Amino acid sequence: MKRVKRDPVKRANRSGYIAGLRGHAQSECPFHVESKRMEWLGGWRDGHSEFMAGYRTGTVG
C-alpha cells in the first residue's frame, strides 16, 4: 500500500498561520517558490490578524 504524502501547499499555509499567530515577521517566510510563498503569506495573514486581536494563549498543533 502506498503512503499518502502530505500536501505541501497545505503545509505551507499551516506553517505561515502558526508563524503569524506567534508574532513572527512576514519577512521570515522560508519559501522561495511563488506558489508556496503565496500560501505561506495567506496563512501568515490569518494568524497575524488573530495575534493582533489578542489570541495569544495556548499552543497550536
N, C-alpha and C positions, 0 to 999 in steps of 0.2 A: 504494500500500500504506500502511495506517495505521501510525503508530508506536505501539508499546505503551508506555504510561506506567508508571512505577514505582508500586508500591503504596505510598501514603502512610503506611499503618498499619505496614507492614513497615519502612519507612524510619525511622519514629519509634522503633520498638523498637531498631533497629540504632544509631541516634543515642544513645539512652539507654544502651545497652550500652557504647558507646565512652566516654561521659562517666563512667560508673561505673568502668570499667576504668582510666581516667586519674585517678581520685580526686576528681572533681568532686562538689560537694554536690548533694543531692537537690533542693534548692530552686532550682537553676538550670534547671529544666525550662522550655523555651521555648514549650510548648503550653498553650493555654487551653481548647481543645475537649476535653471529657471523654474521648472515645474515644482520641484521640491521646495525651492526657496519661497515661492508664492504660497504654497500650502503652509509652510512653517510660519510665514508672516501673518497669514489669516488666523492661525491658531494663536499666535502671539497677541494679535489684536483682541481676540476674545478673552484670553487670560488676563491681559493687561487691563482691560476695562473692568473686570471683576476685582483685580488688585486695587485699582483706583477707587472702586466703590466700597472697599473695606473688607472684602473677603480675603482674609489672610490666615485663617486658622486651619488646623488640621493638615493632613498630608494628602497629596494627590497620588493615586496609584494606578 
